[in-house]
Amino acid sequence: MKRLTLSNSNAKIAGVCGGIAEYFSIDPTVVRLATALLALFTGGIVVLAYVLAWLILPKSDDLV
């Protein structure tokens, strides 16, 4: 079963972008760049969503 979790292996700040990348099987750099661009163009709404995801998403069970 596929679950969206915080990434342990692809974490730069909190693992949110890494977790999204693992869930959709894409490169984490693409997700990080998209998040940064959206944060600039949405007036910080994406930053709020990132923090909420950081608080809500469970940590991955994979220990790396």
NORPE-V707295 format. One record per residue. N is the residue number from 1. SS is DSSP state (2 for helix, 1 for strand, 0 for the rest). PHI is phi as a letter, one per 20 degrees, with the letter a starting at -180 (none if undefined). D_FIRST is the distance of its C-alpha to the first C-alpha in whole Angstrom. Layout:
n->[N,N]
ss->[SS,SS]
phi->[PHI,PHI]
d_first->[D_FIRST,D_FIRST]
//
This chain:
n->[1,2,3,4,5,6,7,8,9,10,11,12,13,14,15,16,17,18,19,20,21,22,23,24,25,26,27,28,29,30,31,32,33,34,35,36,37,38,39,40,41,42,43,44,45,46,47,48,49,50,51,52,53,54,55,56,57,58,59,60,61,62,63,64]
ss->[0,0,0,0,0,1,0,0,0,0,0,0,0,0,0,2,2,2,2,2,2,2,2,2,0,0,0,2,2,2,2,2,2,2,2,2,2,2,2,2,2,0,0,0,2,2,2,2,2,2,2,2,2,2,2,2,0,0,1,0,0,0,0,0]
phi->[none,e,c,e,c,f,e,e,e,d,e,d,d,c,n,f,f,f,f,f,f,f,f,e,l,c,f,f,f,f,f,f,f,f,f,f,f,f,f,f,e,d,m,n,f,f,f,f,f,f,f,f,f,g,f,e,f,f,f,f,f,f,d,c]
d_first->[0,4,6,10,12,16,16,18,19,20,22,25,26,23,20,19,20,18,15,15,16,13,11,13,14,18,21,21,24,24,22,25,28,26,26,29,31,29,31,34,34,33,35,32,30,27,28,28,24,24,25,23,20,21,22,19,16,15,15,13,13,14,18,20]
//
